[in-house]
């Protein structure tokens, strides 16, 4: 069990930075989340 834990820790540490150094987002991109839509609650009749 100790070996499995050690292997998992090593794999996790090896995966850190696997895609290179962190990069800042471009200045032209908008950051944030936009949510649109409608919601209705209740009992209705047709």
N, CA and C atoms as a LAMMPS dump frame, in Angstrom:
ITEM: TIMESTEP
0
ITEM: NUMBER OF ATOMS
138
ITEM: BOX BOUNDS ff ff ff
-5.0000000000000000e+02 5.0000000000000000e+02
-5.0000000000000000e+02 5.0000000000000000e+02
-5.0000000000000000e+02 5.0000000000000000e+02
ITEM: ATOMS id mol type element x y z
1 1 1 N 0.83 -1.194 0
2 1 2 C 0 0 0
3 1 3 C 0.875 1.259 0
4 2 1 N 2.006 1.182 0.697
5 2 2 C 2.907 2.335 0.735
6 2 3 C 3.483 2.619 -0.654
7 3 1 N 3.767 1.554 -1.379
8 3 2 C 4.327 1.739 -2.729
9 3 3 C 3.319 2.423 -3.647
10 4 1 N 2.056 2.025 -3.534
11 4 2 C 1.012 2.639 -4.364
12 4 3 C 0.891 4.123 -4.047
13 5 1 N 0.921 4.472 -2.775
14 5 2 C 0.867 5.885 -2.385
15 5 3 C 2.056 6.664 -2.921
16 6 1 N 3.233 6.064 -2.83
17 6 2 C 4.441 6.72 -3.335
18 6 3 C 4.37 6.919 -4.841
19 7 1 N 3.867 5.919 -5.549
20 7 2 C 3.724 6.032 -7.001
21 7 3 C 2.732 7.129 -7.359
22 8 1 N 1.613 7.203 -6.647
23 8 2 C 0.62 8.251 -6.922
24 8 3 C 1.199 9.644 -6.675
25 9 1 N 1.963 9.792 -5.609
26 9 2 C 2.584 11.091 -5.322
27 9 3 C 3.576 11.45 -6.423
28 10 1 N 4.369 10.502 -6.859
29 10 2 C 5.362 10.768 -7.898
30 10 3 C 4.698 11.131 -9.22
31 11 1 N 3.618 10.44 -9.57
32 11 2 C 2.905 10.742 -10.817
33 11 3 C 2.295 12.132 -10.751
34 12 1 N 1.721 12.473 -9.601
35 12 2 C 1.114 13.8 -9.444
36 12 3 C 2.165 14.897 -9.572
37 13 1 N 3.295 14.72 -8.924
38 13 2 C 4.355 15.724 -9.016
39 13 3 C 4.944 15.799 -10.419
40 14 1 N 5.032 14.692 -11.103
41 14 2 C 5.568 14.691 -12.461
42 14 3 C 4.624 15.4 -13.421
43 15 1 N 3.322 15.368 -13.138
44 15 2 C 2.342 16.003 -14.021
45 15 3 C 2.318 17.516 -13.847
46 16 1 N 2.814 18.034 -12.732
47 16 2 C 2.824 19.485 -12.505
48 16 3 C 3.761 20.147 -13.514
49 17 1 N 3.248 21.081 -14.259
50 17 2 C 4.067 21.785 -15.228
51 17 3 C 4.352 20.983 -16.481
52 18 1 N 3.588 19.945 -16.726
53 18 2 C 3.841 19.098 -17.889
54 18 3 C 3.599 19.84 -19.2
55 19 1 N 2.736 20.847 -19.171
56 19 2 C 2.429 21.589 -20.391
57 19 3 C 3.246 22.874 -20.509
58 20 1 N 4.229 23.067 -19.664
59 20 2 C 5.088 24.244 -19.748
60 20 3 C 4.768 25.266 -18.679
61 21 1 N 5.434 26.385 -18.775
62 21 2 C 5.242 27.465 -17.815
63 21 3 C 3.844 28.062 -17.957
64 22 1 N 3.283 28.583 -16.864
65 22 2 C 1.968 29.227 -16.956
66 22 3 C 2.031 30.488 -17.806
67 23 1 N 0.969 30.756 -18.54
68 23 2 C 0.916 31.932 -19.407
69 23 3 C -0.256 32.816 -19.009
70 24 1 N -0.072 34.118 -19.153
71 24 2 C -1.162 35.055 -18.881
72 24 3 C -2.156 35.028 -20.035
73 25 1 N -3.441 35.211 -19.729
74 25 2 C -4.428 35.276 -20.814
75 25 3 C -4.205 36.528 -21.655
76 26 1 N -4.601 36.47 -22.912
77 26 2 C -4.455 37.615 -23.806
78 26 3 C -5.299 38.789 -23.339
79 27 1 N -4.855 39.992 -23.657
80 27 2 C -5.58 41.181 -23.217
81 27 3 C -6.856 41.389 -24.026
82 28 1 N -6.975 40.806 -25.215
83 28 2 C -8.151 40.981 -26.051
84 28 3 C -9.308 40.073 -25.648
85 29 1 N -9.023 39.077 -24.823
86 29 2 C -10.06 38.139 -24.427
87 29 3 C -10.835 38.666 -23.231
88 30 1 N -12.15 38.442 -23.244
89 30 2 C -12.955 38.824 -22.098
90 30 3 C -12.957 37.684 -21.093
91 31 1 N -12.747 38.038 -19.854
92 31 2 C -12.796 37.033 -18.8
93 31 3 C -14.138 37.139 -18.093
94 32 1 N -14.684 36.021 -17.693
95 32 2 C -15.931 36.031 -16.959
96 32 3 C -16.889 34.985 -17.458
97 33 1 N -18.044 34.97 -16.848
98 33 2 C -19.072 33.995 -17.18
99 33 3 C -20.345 34.744 -17.532
100 34 1 N -21.012 34.318 -18.58
101 34 2 C -22.277 34.911 -18.981
102 34 3 C -23.342 33.82 -18.962
103 35 1 N -24.449 34.112 -18.262
104 35 2 C -25.546 33.163 -18.174
105 35 3 C -26.799 33.86 -18.687
106 36 1 N -27.477 33.235 -19.642
107 36 2 C -28.714 33.796 -20.163
108 36 3 C -29.788 32.723 -20.153
109 37 1 N -31.048 33.158 -20.168
110 37 2 C -32.144 32.209 -20.217
111 37 3 C -33.304 32.679 -19.363
112 38 1 N -34.321 31.825 -19.272
113 38 2 C -35.476 32.137 -18.443
114 38 3 C -35.826 30.926 -17.582
115 39 1 N -36.493 31.199 -16.487
116 39 2 C -36.939 30.125 -15.596
117 39 3 C -38.3 30.511 -15.035
118 40 1 N -39.174 29.53 -14.925
119 40 2 C -40.496 29.744 -14.366
120 40 3 C -40.758 28.679 -13.318
121 41 1 N -41.371 29.109 -12.219
122 41 2 C -41.706 28.197 -11.149
123 41 3 C -43.173 28.391 -10.785
124 42 1 N -43.874 27.308 -10.611
125 42 2 C -45.268 27.416 -10.187
126 42 3 C -46.156 26.486 -10.961
127 43 1 N -47.446 26.649 -10.733
128 43 2 C -48.454 25.828 -11.4
129 43 3 C -49.17 26.713 -12.417
130 44 1 N -49.275 26.215 -13.616
131 44 2 C -49.934 26.993 -14.674
132 44 3 C -50.976 26.169 -15.402
133 45 1 N -51.854 26.858 -16.077
134 45 2 C -52.861 26.162 -16.88
135 45 3 C -52.78 26.678 -18.294
136 46 1 N -53.22 25.886 -19.197
137 46 2 C -53.15 26.268 -20.609
138 46 3 C -54.474 26.724 -21.108
